[in-house]
Amino acid sequence: MIVDLRSDTITRPTPAMLEAMFSASVGDDVFGEDPTVTLLEEKTATLFGKEAGLFCPSGTMTNQIAAKVHAQPGEEVILHKLSHLYYYEGGGLMSNSGLSVCLLDGDRGMISAQDVLDHINPEDLHRPRTALVEVENTMNKGGGAVYDNNVLAEIGEVCRKNGLKYHLDGARIFNALAVTGQPAADCGAIFDSISVCFSKGLGAPVGSVLLGDKEFIRKARRVRKVFGGGMRQAGFLAAAGVFALDHHLERLKEDHRRAKALGNLLSTLSWVEEVFKVETNIVIFRVKTPLTAAAVCLEFEKQGLKAIAFDRQSIRFVTHLDFTDEMQEHTVNVLKAVKY
Ligand SMILES: *Cc1c(COP(=O)(O)O)cnc(C)c1O
């Protein structure tokens, strides 16, 4: 048996999702004529209480578009140093939009309102003008950490008082909402823009939706075209997202349950130094020196278990739609069998 815990992006569409994709009504979305793309955009926007949505090929694109619309070249973005928008998007903030960054530290990848307040640049011609604050929920590099909703709201207050835009990288926002129980519309009310991914826990093959007010999405649609993200009969893909919203939200809790069980087991193993708190579908743990994450992953691989070495000492597991109870059992057996 091969068990793949590298990412929740490795899932394939279920037969029912494929069926929905095959039978989608489509048109040319660059002409605004694809009913299924429009449906997904409206459905997602309504869920989060936002005016409008924009379907894009990836979460990298929705994040990059948001930054470009919210800030002008030479302006600065405040965000955690391990946030996807900075750490995993190839320097796009700089190359796509000419933006400066102010990188914050913070427990498990999360920042606070005070942190943000302390790093807003004063009106001073020497300093880049602070324009945007970005947070990630759940926080990937923080081990799928879930923000306290009050902290997100407090950061929002700081943004409003200081004339800053506020963007949420919600690639895994539904994982966060499954934990906090916060209605999506309450989450939507906090941010100027939100990026939601369908290709992670929701199990769609492709796609993210950017949310915001009508004016923001009008500008974003133009940037998407410039970035080469205008797609034609994209309704076949959007149909997977619509299907996921209807059928794959409730089951995220199963991913969380399995991840927690793996975290609990890992914390009992002699060769594991530390397990990050497991709140959602991501488990990050550190192996003891002189072991390295790369060597341990190689050993896992020999036993049919794929994982990602996150840094020298850390390994990441991500549970997902294609990870079954039998696979969980296999994973438990492999972890117990590895001897160091
Ligand atoms: C996956 C992910 C994205 C977007 O990634 P794409 O592969 O470009 O869709 C953005 N933010 C976070 C936190 C992610 O995990």
The ligand as a Gaussian input file, in Angstrom:
#p B3LYP/6-31G(d) Opt

LIG

0 1
 C       -1.658000      25.905000      -1.378000
 C       -1.670000      27.240000      -0.771000
 C       -1.857000      28.385000      -1.545000
 C       -2.067000      28.375000      -3.031000
 O       -1.348000      27.446000      -3.693000
 P       -1.573000      27.078000      -5.227000
 O       -0.815000      25.819000      -5.332000
 O       -1.012000      28.184000      -6.000000
 O       -3.032000      26.911000      -5.452000
 C       -1.867000      29.604000      -0.903000
 N       -1.725000      29.680000       0.419000
 C       -1.568000      28.603000       1.195000
 C       -1.436000      28.761000       2.669000
 C       -1.517000      27.348000       0.628000
 O       -1.353000      26.285000       1.410000

